[in-house]
Each structure stands twice: as C-alpha cells, then as structure tokens.
Amino acid sequence: MDLTESINHFYRQHKRTIHISAISIAVLLAGTAIFYAATQLNSKKGLRASLSSAEAPVELSAFPAVVPTMKYGFAIDTLQLQENTIQSGQFLADILLGQQLDYPSIEKLVANMEDVFDVRHLRVGKPYTILSKPGAEQPLYMVYEPNDYEYVVFELSGDYKVERKERVVETQQGSVAGKLESSLWNAIVGQGLSYELAAKMEGALQWSIDFHHLQKNDEFKLVFDREFIDGEEVGIGAVHAAYYKTGENEYHAIYYKSEDGAHEGYYDLEGRPMKRGFLKSPVKYSRISSYYNLNRFHPILKRRRPHYGTDYAAPYGTPIYAVGDGVVTRASYTKGNGNFVKIKHDKTYETQYLHMQKFAKGISVGTHVKQGQVIGYVGSTGLATGPHVCFRFWKDGKQVNHLNMKFPPAKPLPDSELSQFGLQRDRYMELLINAKPNKVASEETDEATGADNP
C-alpha cells in the first residue's frame, strides 16, 4: 500500500473526527482575529480620546477663584498682623524698637515723614497694625490710623518710605426730622445720628437762628450726606437743605453752587443769600435826632456823658423793626433804658432798641425774630425827652457806631442762575417735606426679634 492509499484509508476511518477538529481550529482562529482587531480599535480610540482631552482648552471657571483679602492696600492672607492701640506715654520709637528696628533705621523713617506726618500727632487710643511675613525677625510695615478717613503707612525696611493714604468714601443721601424737647443735640443724637449733624445744621442756619437760645417744640428737617467706608458709616457729609421752625417763624436754607463756582453757599427759597447784612434803620420814615457821640451833653442829666447809640425820632406807636435775624436776649425795663429789647444776631453782632412804648406781641427772651419783623413801638420811656428809639450796635462785645460799619452787601443770585437754583430747590424741598424721624430700634426689641440695627 503506497502513501496516498494509506492517507485515504486513514481519512475514511477518522473522517468525522477530522471535520470536527478543522471546524474547531477555524473558529479559534476567527475568534483570535476578532479579539485582536477589537483590541487595536479600542486602543486607537483611547489614544485619540486621550490626545483630544490633552489638546482641549480648560475653562478658568472650572477652577475655584481665590480672591485675596485686601487691607491698607496689601494682600494680607500671607502676612501676620499685630493690631494694637497707642498707649499713654508711648512714642513711635518705643513701638519700633519693640519690633527689632535699630536707631539708624528709625532716624531714616523720621526723616522721610517730614512732609507727610508729624510724629508728635500720635494720639492715645488710636489703632496701629504691624505687618510681617511669618517667621521673619523684622516686620515689613506699620500702619497708623489717625481717623476713619485716612491711614499712614511706614515702610520698615528698604527705602523706609512714609505715605499718607485716603480711604475711598461712599456717600448716601439721607434725611431726618425732629422736634426739640430739651436740646438740639438730644433731638439729633437721640435718633442715632452723629452730633456732627447738629454742628453742620448750625452752619447752614447760623445767620437766622441763635442756637444758644432754642425753644421746646421747635421743629427741624434736614437733607444731608451720610459717609461710608467699606460699608460702615463713619460720618456726616454736607448738609444740602435745612428747615427750622420756631414759633410762627420758618427758615429754609438750600445749598447751591453754580457751575462756574461764582455763586456758592446757602440761600433762602427766593435765592437770596442766607448771609445777609443789616437794615440801615430800625424804623421807617424817621430822622436821626442824635448821633453816636462819646462826648455828648445829656439833655436830662445836664452833664457830658458818652452816647453809644443813634437816636431815631418818630411819632409814638411807630413800629420798630429788627435789623437782622436773631434771638431776643433781653426784653425788659430799666430806669434809664425804659422798655428795651436786645437781640443777638450771631457770635459777632448784637443790637439793642431803647425807650419803647411797648413790646410787640410775642416778643420775649428766647424769641427768634427775622430781619424786618416788628419787635416794639416807639415811645419815650426811661430817660427820654420825646418819642424816639435809641439804637445801639455791638460788635465782639463792644458798642460801635453802626453808621460807620461797612457791611458787604449780600448779592442775590442773578436771573441767569435762578432757573437752575429753582430746580435744585424744588428737589430738596420735596425731600424736606417727606423727611421723617430716624427710627432707632431698642436693644430689647433687637434681642427679642433677632433683628439687626438699621
């Protein structure tokens, strides 16, 4: 039997086994090929995905933003801060020596602050801060705060510079109304507002109101600026408008500044300056019967006696006018003066009116009067030979001849400014009309409700 016949004979005997084996091998090879192809494909997809991710831009918003904490112009997150206050008897050198600065360094610092800060102006109780790097033997800066609005930075190495910096101040317009029970100070501070507002109100109305002689139940309203630094209220800014009522008299003061700066100050509702002069005479249609004379012969006493006033002769009952706004400080009778009234106009000027027949209705000590208001009537009470009013004028506590006084005339706003002034006045008047008392929550109410103070 040759080889070919032997193979055929073996095939016939094992035909079934050979078929099954061939099919198994074919399946195995096919599976291996498919697995290999799938592996390669996934590998390529993974590589492409990886490369795509690496090449894609990353948005910044995907990372948390870290905002540094700023104070005194420094990012203080990486610095150490020592906060303290100036102690009694403590000097700048005392503080710096305690921070390991030597005398030559302190001398350089003092030399550099000559035109910036007077070292003698350190005040007890004022805060200062030392800024250092963690672990450093010597600090970087010292910051002193003389007030809420500015601070002084001392560089404690390098050039030893000294800089005075102003804080950013934000303003909000506010308004308030009130009524006097005891004093203007109490009426304002009692509403949780600064006494500084009372002082600035006085500045606005000083030509009309004597704030040393206020009366119970007087009313006031104000429009003003409130100043804030870093969200905290630190003071009172400008007073834009003021209203004051005492008795039947009402006063308004509106602050106005023209675009060219030629007209600036407080004006009444008609655009007339609040700071105005005095009337030339306390009576109308009269004549001067006797002048200010330090060597005058007195017609009744029959001897020479200084005459510190100016006599205006007029018929009995002629009205006598206040020559300027002010408050009555005297309204009484003496043997020499007869019935007389004395008025304080401001810190500088006072006037007096003698020999009245009678006082006008409502005139008494503490009464506020306006320029041109009737305060009494011509008579001849006291040492007088006939009906007249002896008018006397004080400047800084000394009687002077008012006819020789040179008062600068108060010029009203020109017609070209009245339109713009009127717009500003009307806006502030609306705010004054709507002004309400400032509500201050009591501590007891806050604790009960958990509410914050306004």
PETAHU-V300096 format. One record per backbone hydrogen bond with DSSP energy under -0.5 kcal/mol. NH is the residue of the N-H (numbers start at 1). CO is the residue of the C=O. If there is no record, write none. Layout:
# PETAHU-V300096
nh co
NH CO
NH CO
This chain:
# PETAHU-V300096
nh co
6 2
7 3
8 4
9 5
10 6
11 7
12 8
13 9
14 10
15 12
18 14
19 15
20 16
21 17
22 18
23 19
24 20
25 21
26 22
27 23
28 24
29 25
30 26
31 27
32 28
33 29
34 30
35 31
36 32
37 33
38 34
39 35
40 36
41 37
42 38
43 39
44 40
45 41
46 42
47 43
48 44
49 45
50 46
51 47
52 48
53 49
54 50
55 51
56 52
59 57
62 59
63 60
67 65
68 66
70 68
71 74
74 71
76 69
76 74
78 75
79 76
80 132
82 130
83 81
84 128
86 126
90 87
95 91
96 92
97 93
98 94
99 96
100 97
101 96
106 102
107 103
108 104
109 105
110 106
111 107
112 108
113 109
114 111
116 113
117 113
119 117
121 118
122 119
125 86
126 123
128 84
129 143
130 82
131 141
132 80
134 78
136 133
139 99
140 131
141 131
142 154
143 129
144 152
145 127
146 144
147 150
150 147
151 165
152 144
153 163
154 142
154 152
155 153
155 161
156 140
156 154
160 157
163 153
165 151
165 163
167 149
169 167
170 168
170 228
172 226
174 224
176 222
177 436
178 220
180 218
187 183
188 184
189 185
190 186
191 188
192 189
193 188
197 194
198 194
198 195
199 195
200 196
201 197
202 198
203 199
204 200
205 201
206 202
208 205
209 205
211 209
213 210
217 180
218 215
219 245
220 178
221 243
222 176
223 241
224 174
225 238
226 172
227 235
228 170
229 232
232 229
234 227
235 227
237 225
240 223
240 238
241 223
242 253
243 221
244 251
245 219
246 249
249 246
251 244
253 242
254 267
255 240
255 253
256 265
258 263
261 258
265 256
267 254
268 272
271 268
274 266
276 274
279 323
287 313
289 287
289 311
290 311
293 307
296 293
298 296
298 303
302 298
305 296
307 293
308 306
310 391
311 290
312 389
313 287
313 311
314 387
317 378
318 315
320 376
321 282
322 373
326 369
327 344
328 367
329 342
330 342
332 340
334 338
338 334
339 356
340 332
341 353
342 330
343 351
344 327
345 343
345 349
346 349
350 394
351 343
352 392
353 341
354 390
355 337
356 339
357 377
358 377
360 375
363 360
364 362
366 328
367 364
369 326
372 322
373 370
375 320
376 320
377 358
378 318
379 355
379 388
381 355
383 336
384 382
388 379
389 312
390 354
391 310
391 389
392 352
392 390
393 308
393 400
394 350
395 398
396 348
397 348
398 395
400 393
402 400
404 401
405 402
407 405
408 406
411 409
413 271
417 414
418 414
419 415
421 417
422 418
423 419
424 420
425 421
426 422
427 423
428 424
429 425
430 426
431 427
432 428
433 429
434 430
435 432
439 437
441 439
446 442
447 443
448 444
449 445
450 446
